[in-house]
Amino acid sequence: MSVEVWTAVTSLGGVAIGGGLSYLVQHSTQRTAARAEQRRQELARAESRRAERLALVERFVGVAAEAERCAFTRPDRWSDGEEWPTRTQEVMNRFWVAERMVRLLFPVPVHDAARAYFLLLNGAVWEGVPEALSVRDVLEQPRLDFLDAAREALDRP
């Protein structure tokens, strides 16, 4: 073979190696950029979900406080159409909806705690509490259990 052929083959080999290395670098850079973008989107989605959950906890606690006030002001007797049962029914409907939303947006242990709190508070509102206990005594631990479960879920990524 002549020198010219060797030069052409060597040059062609250099171009092939250079092109291959260039392709590998570009491919690697694209994969790294795609992974970084995917991670950024996952973080944004997680932060959005956390904000949504935090707003729901705030709404749940707010309507639960209204329901507790209804339990504290529960008259011994009432009739349909009176102010207390009408207002209380509206509050309890909103509380029920908030409890259902907890089921949609939180892990099962948080919903279980919210459900236990809801059921006890619902009973205290409509049926009262045993005479030896106060509304506060009946509701304190279930409220704290819910808040602790919600905080734990919010602290997780």
Secondary structure, 3 states (H helix, E strand, C coil): CCHHHHHHHHHHHHHHHHHHHHHHHHHHHHHHHHHHHHHHHHHHHHHHHHHHHHHHHHHHHHHHHHHHHHHHCCCCCCCCCCHHHHHHHHHHHHHHHHHHHHHHHCCHHHHHHHHHHHHHHHHHHHCCCCCCCCHHHHHHHHHHHHHHHHHHHHHCC
